[in-house]
Amino acid sequence: MGSHGNFIKLLLQARKSRTWYTGKFSEAQANVDLILIQVSGVIISERALSKKWQWSRNTVRRFLKMNQQMNQPVNHTKPLNTVSYEEKDASEYTNKYTTKLKQEYTEKFLLFWEKYPVKKSKGAAFQAWQKNEKPTLEIILQAIESQIKEKTQLRISNLFCPEWKYPSTWINQRCWEDEVTETKTPQTAPHLQEVKDMDTGEPMPIEEVQRRLGQLVDGMKKL
């Protein structure tokens, strides 16, 4: 592979760090990202870099200009290709780069991601997935399904229901081991179960019965 190839491999390993995609990029991270983009030969827009690095467009532009003046890119690599959105829609140029990022995710992680209800911080979730010891994928998916049913039942019963954790937190805290409690749906009062509409003779939904009773009570209070 040679020294150049080893250097690129080292940068790729650095980018897999657990904290790499968790916030605003530092200049060091931006430099590493530029090198990897150059090696891939991808054309990427300033707006795409701004979004990825969490920098303003002006900051990205100044950084690229300074980078070119200092000639910092790795030797034997092509100059960084950037295009502004004012010149041309860059979506067609970023497809290749986006595809490469997607290919880094493993098949099992993508199955987990598809099942988990909260779709936030995918990069951080993948890092947590890679570094943590886990049971089989089947056990993890079953745990998610059980927790979905538990939370749904809590909401139906008007009971407190904790919000879903971020996927990375769920993985780091081994939440597939959480115990799931069965919540019994409160029984409807017998005298409200078979109330029929006097006009149509059809059974009324419990919500409508409760609404009409509420109106009746409010009217009696005004007497």
matplotlib code that plots the C-alpha trace (Angstrom):
import matplotlib.pyplot as plt

x = [0.0, 2.9, 3.3, 0.7, -1.9, -1.1, -1.6, -5.0, -6.0, -5.0, -7.3, -10.2, -9.7, -9.7, -13.0, -14.6, -14.0, -17.1, -17.2, -16.3, -19.9, -21.3, -20.9, -19.3, -16.1, -12.7, -10.2, -8.2, -11.4, -12.1, -8.5, -8.9, -12.2, -10.8, -8.0, -10.4, -12.7, -9.7, -8.6, -12.1, -12.2, -15.7, -16.9, -18.7, -20.5, -19.7, -23.2, -22.7, -19.5, -21.2, -24.0, -21.6, -19.1, -21.7, -19.9, -21.3, -20.8, -18.4, -16.3, -16.1, -15.1, -12.4, -11.1, -10.9, -9.1, -6.6, -6.1, -5.3, -2.9, -1.0, -1.0, -2.0, -3.6, -1.6, 1.0, 0.0, -3.7, -5.9, -7.0, -10.2, -13.2, -15.9, -18.9, -21.2, -25.0, -25.2, -23.3, -25.0, -27.2, -24.6, -27.0, -25.7, -22.1, -22.8, -24.6, -21.3, -20.0, -23.3, -23.4, -19.9, -21.0, -24.1, -21.9, -20.0, -23.1, -23.4, -26.5, -27.4, -27.1, -29.4, -32.0, -31.7, -32.0, -35.1, -36.8, -35.9, -38.6, -36.2, -34.2, -31.6, -27.8, -27.3, -23.5, -23.2, -25.6, -23.4, -20.3, -22.1, -23.2, -19.7, -18.0, -20.5, -20.9, -24.4, -26.7, -28.1, -29.9, -33.1, -33.0, -32.4, -35.3, -37.6, -36.7, -37.5, -40.9, -41.8, -40.9, -43.0, -46.0, -45.3, -45.2, -48.3, -50.2, -49.1, -50.3, -53.6, -54.1, -53.2, -50.2, -46.8, -44.7, -41.0, -39.7, -37.6, -33.8, -31.5, -30.4, -26.8, -27.9, -30.2, -27.3, -24.7, -27.0, -27.9, -31.6, -32.4, -32.0, -34.7, -37.7, -41.0, -44.0, -47.5, -50.1, -53.7, -56.2, -58.7, -62.1, -64.9, -67.6, -70.5, -73.1, -71.1, -70.5, -73.8, -75.1, -77.0, -77.9, -81.6, -81.9, -80.2, -80.3, -76.6, -74.1, -72.1, -68.3, -67.2, -65.6, -68.9, -70.7, -68.2, -68.5, -72.3, -72.2, -69.7, -72.1, -75.0, -73.0, -71.9, -75.5, -76.7, -74.1, -75.6, -79.1]
y = [0.0, 2.3, 5.2, 7.3, 4.5, 3.8, 7.5, 7.5, 4.4, 6.1, 9.1, 6.7, 5.1, 8.5, 9.4, 6.2, 7.7, 7.6, 11.4, 12.3, 13.2, 14.4, 18.2, 21.1, 20.1, 21.5, 22.7, 19.5, 17.4, 19.6, 19.1, 15.3, 15.5, 17.5, 15.0, 12.1, 14.0, 14.8, 11.1, 10.0, 12.6, 13.7, 17.2, 18.6, 22.0, 24.6, 24.2, 20.5, 21.1, 23.8, 21.4, 18.6, 20.6, 22.8, 26.0, 29.1, 29.3, 32.2, 30.3, 27.3, 29.6, 31.3, 27.9, 26.5, 29.6, 29.5, 25.7, 26.3, 29.1, 27.0, 24.0, 21.7, 18.8, 15.6, 15.3, 13.5, 14.3, 16.4, 19.9, 20.0, 20.3, 22.6, 24.3, 26.9, 26.4, 29.7, 28.2, 24.8, 22.5, 20.3, 17.5, 15.4, 15.9, 14.8, 11.6, 9.6, 10.9, 10.2, 6.7, 6.0, 7.1, 4.9, 1.9, 2.2, 1.1, -2.6, -4.6, -5.4, -1.8, -0.7, -3.3, -1.9, 1.7, 0.8, -0.7, 1.9, 4.7, 7.7, 8.6, 11.0, 11.1, 8.1, 8.5, 8.5, 5.5, 3.5, 4.3, 3.0, -0.1, -0.9, -0.5, -2.2, -5.9, -6.9, -10.0, -11.3, -8.9, -10.9, -10.2, -6.5, -6.2, -8.2, -5.8, -2.8, -4.3, -5.0, -1.5, -0.1, -2.0, -1.0, 2.7, 2.5, 0.9, 3.5, 6.3, 4.5, 4.3, 8.0, 7.0, 8.6, 7.4, 8.2, 9.5, 7.3, 7.8, 8.7, 5.5, 5.9, 6.3, 3.2, 1.1, 2.5, 1.8, -1.7, -0.9, -4.2, -5.5, -3.2, -5.0, -4.4, -4.1, -5.1, -2.3, -3.3, -1.1, 0.4, -1.2, 1.0, 1.6, -0.9, 1.8, 3.4, 0.4, 0.1, 3.6, 4.2, 7.4, 8.2, 9.5, 6.7, 3.8, 3.1, 2.6, 5.7, 5.8, 6.1, 9.5, 10.8, 9.5, 11.2, 14.4, 14.5, 13.7, 16.5, 18.9, 17.7, 18.2, 21.7, 22.6, 21.4, 23.6, 26.6, 26.0]
z = [0.0, 0.7, 3.1, 1.3, 1.5, 5.2, 5.9, 4.2, 6.1, 9.3, 8.5, 7.7, 11.1, 12.8, 11.1, 12.6, 16.1, 18.3, 18.6, 15.0, 13.9, 17.2, 16.8, 15.1, 13.3, 14.4, 11.9, 12.3, 11.5, 8.5, 7.2, 7.5, 5.7, 2.9, 2.3, 2.2, -0.2, -2.5, -2.5, -3.5, -6.3, -5.3, -6.2, -3.2, -2.7, -0.1, 1.2, 1.7, 3.6, 5.6, 6.7, 7.4, 9.4, 11.0, 9.8, 8.1, 4.4, 4.8, 7.3, 4.9, 2.0, 4.0, 5.2, 1.6, 0.4, 3.2, 2.6, -1.0, -0.3, 2.3, -0.1, 2.8, 0.9, 0.8, -2.0, -5.2, -4.7, -6.9, -5.9, -4.0, -6.4, -5.0, -6.6, -5.2, -5.3, -7.1, -10.0, -10.2, -8.2, -6.4, -5.6, -8.5, -7.4, -3.8, -4.6, -5.0, -1.7, 0.1, -1.3, 0.1, 3.5, 3.4, 2.4, 5.7, 7.6, 8.2, 7.2, 10.8, 11.9, 9.0, 10.2, 13.7, 12.4, 10.3, 13.4, 16.0, 16.2, 16.6, 13.6, 15.1, 15.1, 12.8, 12.7, 16.5, 16.7, 14.2, 16.3, 19.4, 17.5, 16.4, 19.8, 22.0, 22.6, 21.7, 21.7, 18.4, 16.1, 16.7, 20.4, 19.8, 17.3, 19.7, 22.5, 20.4, 19.4, 23.0, 24.1, 21.2, 22.5, 26.1, 25.2, 23.0, 25.9, 28.3, 26.0, 25.4, 29.2, 29.7, 31.8, 31.9, 29.0, 28.8, 25.5, 23.3, 23.9, 21.1, 19.3, 20.4, 24.0, 23.7, 22.5, 24.9, 27.9, 26.7, 26.7, 25.1, 28.6, 30.0, 31.6, 29.9, 32.2, 31.0, 31.4, 31.6, 29.8, 32.3, 32.0, 30.8, 33.4, 32.7, 32.4, 29.6, 27.6, 25.7, 25.4, 22.2, 20.4, 20.9, 17.3, 15.4, 17.8, 17.1, 19.9, 20.7, 21.1, 24.7, 23.9, 22.7, 25.7, 28.0, 26.1, 26.4, 30.1, 30.6, 28.8, 31.0, 34.2, 33.1, 32.3, 35.7, 37.4, 35.8, 37.2]

ax = plt.figure().add_subplot(projection="3d")
ax.plot(x, y, z, "-o")
ax.set_aspect("equal")
plt.show()
